[in-house]
Amino acid sequence: MTPSRHEKGTRLKRYLIAVVVAGLLLFGCYVAVSSYIAATIPPDELLLYEVTEETAREGIVIPLDEEMFRNLPVLDAILRGEGHEDEGGPYMPGDIRLVGSVEYPEKIRQETIDAYIFDSETGKRKYFEYEGRYYRVGTIYRD
C-alpha cells in the first residue's frame, strides 16, 4: 500500500522542521563557542591611537600628568618610551593614527578596561590628552 498524498505532505513537513531545528541548534552552538572564546582569550597587545580633538570631545578627556603615568604604565611606555611615533599625515574628521603598541601579557580584566578604555560610571570612551594631542587605547588579538 502506497502512502497517501496527505501522509507524504506530513512526512515532508516533519522532515523540514527537523532540519530547521538541527540548523538552529548548530548555529546556537557556533555563537556560544565563539562568544566564549572571545571573552576568555586575553588580547596580546594594547594599542594607542591618536585621534582628533573633535573625536576626543565625544568621550571623557583625561589630561596625563606624572601621577596618571604612574597609574597607567601602558601609556607611559608608549608615549614616553621607544617606538612612539609623533609624525603622521594630516587628519580628516574621524581619522585615527596608530602611535604605538605594547605587549600586555596579563588577562584583560574589568579594571583594565575601566582604566584604559571606558569610564565605568558613564560608559563613555576614555581619551587621554598629552602635549596637546589626544589618544585612545585599543586592543588586538594575535592568532
N, C-alpha and C positions, 0 to 999 in steps of 0.2 A: 504494500500500500504506500503510495507516494504522499508526502506531506501536502497539506492544502496550502493554498496561497496565503491564507491568514497565518498559518504556522511558520511559513518561510519568513514573512514580514516580522513576526515576533522574534524569531531567532536572530534575524539581521539587526533588529533594534537592540537586543541584549548584547550582541557581539560589539556593536558600535559603542554602547555605554561602557562595556568592559575596557575597550581600547582607550576611550577618553579618560576613564578613571585611572588606568595604568599610566597614561601620559602625564596626568596631573600629579600623580604620586612621584614619578621620576623628576618632574620639574621642581616640585617642592623639595625633594632631597637635594637636588643640584643647588637650589637657592640656599638651603640651610647649610650645606657644606661650604660653599664659597663664602657665605657670611661669617661662619665660624673661623675659617682660615684668615680672612681679612682682619677679624677682630683679635686674633691671638698671636699673629706673627708681627713682631716689632719692626718698625722701619729701620733701615740701615743708616740713613743719613738725615740730618736736618739741614735744610737749605735756607739761605737768606736771599730774599728778593728785594730789590729797590723798586719802589712804587712812586707814583706821582703824589703830590700833596693833596690833590683833589680826592684821589682814591683813599688816602690815609684818613682824611677828614670824615669818611663814612663810618669809621670804626672808632676805637679808643686809641688816642695817640699818647705814648709814654715816652717822655724825654729820658735819654740814657745819660746817667752820671756814674761816678765811681761806685756808689753803693749798688746801683742797678747792675753794673757789670759784675760785681761780686755775686749778686743773687742770680744772674743769668749768664753763666760762664760760656755757653754756646755763642752768645752774641759777642762776648769779649774775644773769643777765639777767632771768630770770623771777621769782625770789624777791625780789630787791632792786631790780629795775628798775620802770619804769612798767607798769601793766596787771596787777599782781599783785593778786589778789582774795582778801582774808583772810576775807571774810564768806561764810557758807554755812549752809544748814539743818542740822539735827541728822542725825547719821549713823545708819544702820541697819547691822547686820553685813553686811560685804561691799560696802558702797557706796563709790563713788569720786566725787570732785568735781573738775571742771576748774578749775585755779588760773590757768593762763595758757599761752601758747604763744610760740614764737619761730621765725622762718623759719630754715631750716637749708639753706643753698644748696649745701653740698658733698655729694658722694655718701656715703651711709652705708656705712662700711666695718666690718670686724670690730672694729677698735679703738674705733670709736664705740659699737658695741653692747656691747663689754666695759666701756667707761667708764660708760655711762648705763643700760643695760638689764639685762644678765645678767652674772653672775660667770663668768669663763671656766674657773675651776678646779672649781667645784661645780655650775654650770649653774643655780643659783637666781637668781631675780629680785632686782635691787637695789632697795632702798628707802633714801630719804635722810631723815634727821631734822634738822629745823631749828626752833628755838624751840618745842620740844615738839610739833611736828606732823610727820607722816610723808607722804612723797611718792614717786611713781614716775613714770618717764618713758615716754611712748608716742610713736608716730609717726602721721602722717596723710598720705595722698596726695591731691593735688588733681587733678581731671580736666582 
